[in-house]
Amino acid sequence: MNGLYGRYHGQILTLARNASAGGAWESRLREILAAFDDDCRVLPRLGRYVLRNELANQIEHELLRFSDPKKGAVLALALKHFDQAE
């Protein structure tokens, strides 16, 4: 599970750091989150909950550090995805 955390946290943070005014980051974020959901399907229910919770908590902390609205938008959309009930 730590491997999944690191993979998706890294991908989302990299995307946020490189986000620009264009909307290309939105489709990439959808791809990342779809892959995350696919990988989560093989985890037990508790494992999915823990992984989503850990990612949501970390993304929320990082969201507070970004002042650029586009970079923050990436993290805010990812956070919304992780916070959604299954």
C-alpha positions in Angstrom: 0.0 0.0 0.0 2.9 2.3 0.7 4.0 1.9 -3.0 0.6 3.0 -4.1 0.7 6.0 -1.8 4.1 7.1 -3.0 3.2 6.6 -6.7 0.0 8.6 -6.7 1.2 11.2 -4.2 4.2 11.8 -6.4 2.3 12.0 -9.7 -0.3 14.4 -8.3 2.3 16.6 -6.7 4.4 16.7 -9.9 1.3 17.6 -11.9 0.4 20.4 -9.5 3.9 21.8 -9.6 3.9 21.8 -13.4 0.3 23.0 -14.0 0.0 25.9 -16.2 -2.9 28.1 -17.4 -3.8 25.6 -20.1 -6.3 22.8 -19.3 -4.0 19.9 -20.2 -3.5 19.1 -16.5 -7.2 18.3 -16.1 -7.1 15.3 -18.4 -3.8 14.1 -16.9 -5.3 14.3 -13.4 -8.4 12.3 -14.6 -6.0 9.6 -15.9 -4.1 9.5 -12.6 -7.2 9.3 -10.5 -8.7 6.6 -12.8 -5.6 4.5 -12.4 -5.7 5.1 -8.7 -9.3 3.8 -8.5 -8.3 0.8 -10.6 -5.4 0.0 -8.3 -7.7 0.4 -5.2 -10.2 -2.1 -6.4 -7.8 -4.9 -5.5 -7.3 -3.7 -1.9 -9.6 -4.7 0.9 -12.2 -2.1 1.9 -10.2 -1.0 5.0 -7.0 -0.7 2.9 -8.8 1.5 0.3 -10.1 3.7 3.2 -6.7 4.1 4.8 -5.0 4.9 1.5 -7.6 7.5 0.5 -7.5 9.0 3.9 -3.7 9.3 4.0 -3.6 10.8 0.5 -6.4 13.3 1.3 -4.7 14.4 4.5 -1.3 15.0 2.8 -2.9 16.7 -0.2 -4.9 19.0 2.1 -1.6 20.1 3.8 0.1 20.7 0.5 -2.9 22.6 -0.8 -2.3 25.2 1.9 1.2 25.8 0.7 0.4 26.6 -2.9 -0.4 30.2 -3.8 -0.8 29.7 -7.5 -4.4 29.1 -8.3 -3.8 26.5 -11.1 -1.5 24.5 -8.9 -4.0 24.6 -6.1 -6.8 23.6 -8.4 -5.0 20.3 -9.2 -4.7 19.5 -5.5 -8.2 20.6 -4.7 -9.7 18.4 -7.4 -7.6 15.4 -6.2 -8.6 16.1 -2.6 -12.3 16.1 -3.7 -11.8 12.8 -5.4 -10.2 11.2 -2.3 -12.8 12.6 0.0 -15.7 11.1 -2.0 -17.4 8.2 -0.3 -17.1 4.9 -2.0 
